[in-house]
């Protein structure tokens, strides 16, 4: 009975590890499909005329990259007149497409002055559900149609800046209908991070739009990292940007790291065991040659299962390896990016990366613990035991795939990576010679 419980326990540990690993693969694939926007934080708010001039100038250039300028006002009031619901939340106003800012089920196009995009929190507060495309939100006595909803636990409504700051709205010709600021009413406020307003106080002094961020999301027209870096560098040089920015490519690289954390551990352990096998049999030519062949085959099989090609990103390679300034700048940039991810309040564009990434960290911790816990039990001594173990492992993996699909986790493109555990068990068996010793006679002859 105890022996049966022990066998069942090790496959339960394996099942937990596989389910966690499946979630990691799904979330990493999701993050990989988001693109790699770059967020430039503006020390001084840019006016509407400034960003319009930037757009007009850039559109005529060959290395043009569409961007979205972003600003925000806190404590704004939005209403759903049909349901009689009111929301006090953050107004994010943009000049450009919302696609650069967040991943929603519908896009607020650049020339759409009557649409809006809501966070999931705002959608539930105003409508009681998230499937609300076509619903109407009223802000500052003007109606906006919901184009889409994105995931966010903060109450945020994204509106077109040109409509929000239009002086003539709803037939009120000659009356400023800007969002009013509770700050100094003698001059426009440029501190958009702390500005607050009451949409009912339309008689206060007008507040001009001030953009605190510019977001660029290089699209499919950029062929690779080198061209992407070149285009972004040209944009930064044109407008004096780049000193304060976050490149969301760091999120994708962290996602790839967690996706391949468990596979890397498996490969490292198999390679270490293979090297030990070679060292033990270094004076036995046949076993030494067989060990080299086996190790080479195991490494090739590993990359075939992972569907991965070893490569170094182009922007991580300096012109010369002795360019220590390059490495220093890269280390500083990476350090600043990690500090930003850990401590800075996230904007809409980053939340889509940050949430699945934090979940990946949790699943990765559990998966690694289960890996080392279950690895102690998967050490077949004989071929007969190996066959039975592989069969039981494959059944466990089928159960894991079934559970993942039941959870709504889709990993079709990365499904083969779940079969790394049979690879690991076979590697353990191939290079496991419990009683292997160096032949003393062979040593004496040498």
C-alpha atoms as one frame of an Amber mdcrd trajectory, in Angstrom:
protein
   0.000   0.000   0.000   2.800   2.355   0.917   4.632   1.510  -2.300   1.501
   2.275  -4.380   1.060   5.593  -2.572   4.706   6.446  -3.266   4.289   5.735
  -6.993   1.044   7.711  -7.147   2.674  10.600  -5.262   5.527  11.012  -7.709
   3.142  11.186 -10.678   0.982  13.721  -8.848   4.099  15.878  -8.377   4.853
  15.449 -12.073   1.273  16.408 -12.994   1.473  19.597 -10.913   4.785  20.498
 -12.555   3.405  19.920 -16.070   0.263  21.999 -15.429   2.366  24.864 -14.057
   4.763  24.589 -16.996   1.810  24.637 -19.415   0.578  27.900 -17.886   4.077
  29.355 -18.224   4.207  28.426 -21.913   0.757  29.891 -22.576   1.508  33.178
 -20.824   4.918  33.506 -22.444   3.356  32.955 -25.870   0.714  35.568 -25.051
   3.343  38.132 -24.065   5.310  37.329 -27.216   2.305  38.325 -29.333   1.947
  41.776 -27.774   4.707  43.414 -29.785   7.464  45.490 -28.205   6.374  49.087
 -27.596   8.720  51.715 -26.233   7.461  54.293 -23.717   9.140  57.697 -23.573
   8.448  59.655 -20.386   8.396  63.384 -21.028   9.930  65.586 -18.334   7.892
  68.525 -19.559   4.406  67.909 -20.912   4.077  68.204 -24.681   1.210  70.312
 -25.999  -1.270  69.198 -28.639   0.358  71.403 -31.271   3.775  69.870 -30.502
   2.664  66.262 -30.998   0.702  67.244 -34.114   3.843  68.852 -35.568   5.830
  65.726 -34.692   3.308  63.532 -36.499   3.201  65.806 -39.561   7.001  65.883
 -39.783   7.519  62.135 -39.232   4.902  60.964 -41.717   7.029  62.344 -44.551
  10.087  60.304 -43.517  11.079  56.857 -44.750  11.747  55.576 -41.213   8.364
  56.773 -39.897   7.047  55.028 -36.786   3.423  55.713 -35.734   3.249  56.877
 -32.126   0.581  57.639 -29.550   0.869  60.601 -27.174  -0.685  59.964 -23.759
  -1.831  62.127 -20.870  -4.151  61.600 -17.912  -6.370  63.313 -15.362  -7.379
  61.714 -12.067 -10.739  61.851 -10.289 -12.867  62.389 -13.382 -16.578  61.594
 -13.476 -18.112  59.349 -16.141 -21.739  58.291 -16.375 -23.886  55.669 -18.019
 -27.132  57.597 -18.489 -29.070  54.521 -19.630 -28.384  52.627 -16.394 -27.984
  55.662 -14.156 -24.499  54.620 -13.044 -21.607  56.941 -12.224 -17.868  56.265
 -12.083 -15.062  58.366 -10.658 -11.792  57.261 -12.187  -8.832  58.149 -14.380
  -9.222  59.807 -17.754  -6.452  58.792 -20.144  -6.524  60.979 -23.231  -4.534
  60.049 -26.314  -3.456  61.420 -29.651  -3.032  58.366 -31.860  -4.328  54.804
 -31.780  -5.168  52.948 -28.560  -3.549  49.842 -30.096  -0.154  51.202 -29.047
  -1.384  51.716 -25.495  -3.252  48.538 -24.522  -4.445  45.180 -25.811  -8.231
  45.508 -25.981 -10.936  43.619 -27.854 -11.590  46.744 -29.941  -9.413  49.649
 -31.034  -9.874  53.409 -30.718  -8.574  54.608 -34.062  -6.608  57.837 -34.418
  -9.352  59.652 -36.335 -12.195  58.356 -34.138 -13.392  61.335 -32.060 -16.574
  59.687 -30.771 -15.153  56.439 -29.382 -13.581  55.289 -26.135 -11.856  52.254
 -24.614 -12.554  51.154 -21.033 -10.617  49.137 -18.518 -12.398  46.011 -17.266
 -12.836  47.706 -13.871 -14.516  50.746 -15.459 -16.696  48.511 -17.646 -18.045
  46.616 -14.630 -18.612  49.831 -12.678 -20.570  51.469 -15.505 -22.242  48.519
 -17.238 -22.032  45.556 -14.879 -20.285  43.453 -17.540 -17.308  43.547 -19.888
 -19.008  42.702 -23.212 -20.167  46.276 -23.808 -18.987  47.181 -27.311 -21.304
  49.885 -28.627 -22.350  51.090 -25.171 -22.417  54.814 -24.459 -20.334  56.611
 -21.825 -20.951  60.273 -21.039 -18.109  62.545 -20.025 -18.326  66.324 -19.695
 -21.784  66.325 -21.326 -20.507  64.494 -24.399 -21.296  60.897 -25.390 -18.659
  58.359 -26.455 -19.236  54.893 -27.889 -17.324  51.997 -26.358 -14.966  50.470
 -28.933 -13.290  47.948 -26.661 -12.317  46.779 -23.164  -8.884  45.823 -21.837
  -7.868  44.076 -18.611  -7.065  46.459 -15.752  -8.044  46.503 -12.083  -7.965
  50.322 -12.113 -10.948  52.352 -13.331  -9.669  53.974 -16.535 -11.468  55.463
 -19.532  -9.399  56.182 -22.661 -10.701  59.041 -24.802  -9.393  60.943 -27.863
  -7.616  64.100 -26.721  -8.919  66.146 -29.660 -12.502  65.476 -28.553 -11.881
  65.895 -24.822 -10.200  69.265 -25.252 -12.430  70.583 -28.034 -13.552  74.127
 -27.145 -16.846  73.791 -29.018 -18.888  70.787 -28.015 -22.542  69.933 -27.921
 -23.513  73.268 -29.457 -21.909  75.327 -26.659 -20.241  77.697 -29.093 -17.870
  80.126 -27.486 -17.842  78.298 -24.143 -14.737  76.395 -23.119 -15.723  72.835
 -22.385 -12.317  71.576 -21.289 -12.010  69.336 -18.245 -11.690  71.711 -15.323
  -8.797  71.515 -12.883  -9.096  71.986  -9.152  -5.534  73.274  -9.228  -4.530
  76.851 -10.032  -7.347  78.266 -12.193  -5.261  81.192 -13.389  -3.113  79.040
 -15.688  -3.277  75.647 -17.379  -1.942  72.782 -15.274   0.925  70.775 -16.717
   1.184  68.246 -13.879  -1.122  65.719 -15.441  -0.055  63.000 -13.057  -1.811
  64.706 -10.133  -4.415  66.907 -11.790  -7.963  66.305 -10.617 -11.220  67.560
 -12.011 -14.954  67.544 -11.591 -16.782  67.182 -14.869 -19.675  69.171 -13.521
 -17.603  72.321 -13.008 -17.396  73.351 -16.638 -17.281  77.003 -15.770 -13.712
  76.881 -14.443 -10.733  78.045 -16.455  -9.835  75.908 -19.462  -7.020  73.384
 -19.221  -4.954  72.703 -22.327  -3.938  69.087 -22.996  -0.491  68.113 -21.792
   0.993  64.756 -22.793   3.289  62.972 -20.345   4.218  59.929 -22.473   4.848
  58.964 -26.065   4.352  55.307 -26.953   5.775  53.706 -30.096   4.920  50.157
 -31.081   7.085  49.066 -34.034   4.944  46.879 -36.272   5.527  44.036 -38.667
   7.076  46.403 -41.211  10.249  46.372 -39.070  12.161  43.292 -40.223  14.395
  42.686 -37.225  15.997  43.963 -34.020  18.726  45.824 -35.890  16.240  47.775
 -38.014  13.992  48.340 -35.002  16.909  49.807 -33.052  17.869  51.978 -36.026
  14.332  53.389 -36.431  13.938  54.075 -32.719  17.345  55.719 -32.520  16.440
  58.006 -35.434  13.176  58.988 -33.708  14.978  59.717 -30.443  17.602  61.825
 -32.206  14.954  63.856 -34.056  13.070  64.812 -30.917  15.719  64.660 -28.199
  14.173  61.651 -26.430  15.634  58.503 -24.916  16.987  59.673 -21.565  13.912
  58.403 -19.718  12.242  55.445 -21.390  11.216  51.829 -20.913  11.526  49.330
 -23.742   8.876  46.633 -23.271  11.222  44.217 -24.997  12.529  43.610 -21.482
   9.167  42.002 -20.603   9.400  39.653 -23.566  12.955  38.679 -22.688  11.960
  37.989 -19.080   9.035  35.915 -20.376  11.403  33.873 -22.558  13.688  33.413
 -19.547  10.874  31.913 -17.453   9.619  29.818 -20.387  13.048  28.194 -20.735
  13.974  28.084 -17.040  12.714  24.534 -16.525  13.979  23.249 -19.912  17.379
  24.789 -19.146  17.526  22.954 -15.808  16.675  19.702 -17.568  19.354  20.258
 -20.223  21.980  21.251 -17.632  21.349  18.148 -15.522  21.453  15.846 -18.553
  24.671  17.461 -19.829  26.288  17.280 -16.373  25.384  13.613 -16.103  26.740
  13.042 -19.611  30.019  14.778 -18.776  30.349  12.704 -15.625  29.791   9.578
 -17.733  32.592  10.688 -20.070  34.930  11.389 -17.180  34.300   8.013 -15.543
  34.863   6.179 -18.850  37.661   8.362 -20.224  39.986   5.357 -20.436  37.481
   3.162 -22.253  37.532   4.190 -25.935  34.268   2.489 -26.898  32.233   3.974
 -24.030  33.958   7.324 -24.447  32.949   7.508 -28.136  29.441   6.263 -27.313
  29.169   8.915 -24.603  30.144  11.728 -26.995  27.634  10.530 -29.585  24.918
  10.129 -26.967  25.539  13.590 -25.525  25.480  15.207 -28.980  22.229  13.417
 -29.837  20.630  14.448 -26.543  21.515  18.105 -27.125  20.098  18.038 -30.678
  16.938  16.284 -29.483  16.526  18.905 -26.765  16.520  21.809 -29.246  14.235
  19.852 -31.579  11.696  19.369 -28.769  11.925  23.026 -27.709  11.698  24.198
 -31.340  14.379  26.734 -30.491  17.476  27.990 -32.273  20.305  29.341 -30.114
  20.850  33.006 -30.979  21.942  36.298 -29.468  19.765  39.406 -30.107  21.491
  41.844 -32.460  21.155  44.743 -30.020  23.096  42.704 -27.420  26.201  42.409
 -29.614  28.751  45.271 -29.567  30.920  46.162 -32.547  33.908  44.811 -30.627
  33.872  42.563 -27.575  36.310  44.930 -25.863  33.758  47.763 -25.999  33.325
  47.949 -22.239  31.270  51.153 -22.450  28.670  49.187 -24.425  28.465  46.497
 -21.748  28.325  49.104 -18.992  25.435  50.893 -20.708  23.606  47.593 -21.271
  23.993  46.602 -17.626  22.783  50.039 -16.481  19.817  49.926 -18.863  18.866
  46.423 -17.710  19.170  47.435 -14.047  17.014  50.528 -14.575  14.420  48.475
 -16.463  14.170  45.917 -13.653  13.854  48.704 -11.062  11.108  50.269 -13.159
   9.252  46.962 -13.425   9.451  46.405  -9.670   8.765  49.861  -8.250   7.159
  52.247 -10.762   3.393  52.544 -11.227   2.528  50.794 -14.471   0.784  52.520
 -17.354  -1.846  50.784 -19.487   0.707  49.671 -22.053   2.770  47.831 -19.431
  -0.042  46.193 -17.486  -0.692  43.749 -20.327   2.871  42.477 -19.875   3.204
  42.813 -16.120   0.226  40.706 -15.011   1.022  37.546 -16.987   4.715  37.992
 -16.153   4.031  38.011 -12.401   1.869  34.896 -12.850   4.724  33.264 -14.762
   7.043  33.918 -11.817   4.642  32.179  -9.420   4.127  29.186 -11.708   7.882
  28.969 -12.344   8.647  28.789  -8.609   6.139  25.948  -8.142   7.327  24.139
 -11.295  10.993  24.242 -10.238  10.151  22.958  -6.742   8.085  20.117  -8.252
  10.931  19.390 -10.692  13.490  18.783  -7.968  10.961  16.968  -5.763   9.792
  14.560  -8.463  13.248  14.163 -10.023  14.341  12.152  -7.003  11.858   9.411
  -7.901  12.541   9.074 -11.646  15.785   7.090 -11.708  15.220   3.835 -13.611
  17.925   1.216 -13.122  16.863  -1.269 -15.806  15.361  -1.076 -19.281  12.165
  -2.807 -18.138  11.622  -0.148 -15.492  12.345   2.572 -18.065   9.623   1.355
 -20.450   6.979   1.253 -17.735   8.018   4.640 -16.402   7.897   6.304 -19.840
   4.419   4.869 -20.445   3.163   6.211 -17.111   4.806   9.593 -17.793   3.096
   9.879 -21.203  -0.286   9.127 -19.625   0.396  11.807 -17.003   1.253  14.299
 -19.732  -1.989  13.548 -21.592  -3.877  14.219 -18.360  -1.979  17.505 -17.975
  -2.882  18.569 -21.541  -6.537  17.708 -20.874  -6.559  19.758 -17.664  -4.895
  22.711 -19.378  -7.546  22.712 -22.085 -10.253  22.524 -19.428  -8.702  25.584
 -17.792  -8.812  27.383 -21.145  -5.011  27.343 -21.454  -4.011  26.979 -25.104
  -0.457  25.790 -25.754  -0.748  24.174 -29.183   2.377  25.878 -30.557   4.501
  24.864 -27.542   2.868  21.530 -26.722   5.977  19.502 -27.602   7.861  21.155
 -24.749   5.718  19.245 -22.255   7.459  16.094 -23.496  10.795  17.179 -22.062
  10.199  14.943 -19.047  10.509  11.657 -21.017  13.656  13.198 -22.505  14.931
  13.842 -18.983  14.116  10.296 -17.787  15.806   8.756 -20.838  18.841  10.994
 -20.329  19.032   9.939 -16.705  18.952   6.289 -17.783  21.479   6.552 -20.656
  24.180   8.206 -18.569  23.476   6.379 -15.330  26.152   3.771 -14.646  25.869
   3.235 -10.942  28.807   0.882 -10.606  31.010   2.346 -13.354  34.652   2.550
 -12.301  37.886   3.167 -14.072  39.515  -0.113 -15.062  42.720  -0.246 -13.025
  44.397  -2.462 -15.581  43.698   0.077 -18.285  45.221   2.766 -16.116  48.358
   0.678 -15.537  48.773   0.158 -19.278  48.533   3.888 -19.901
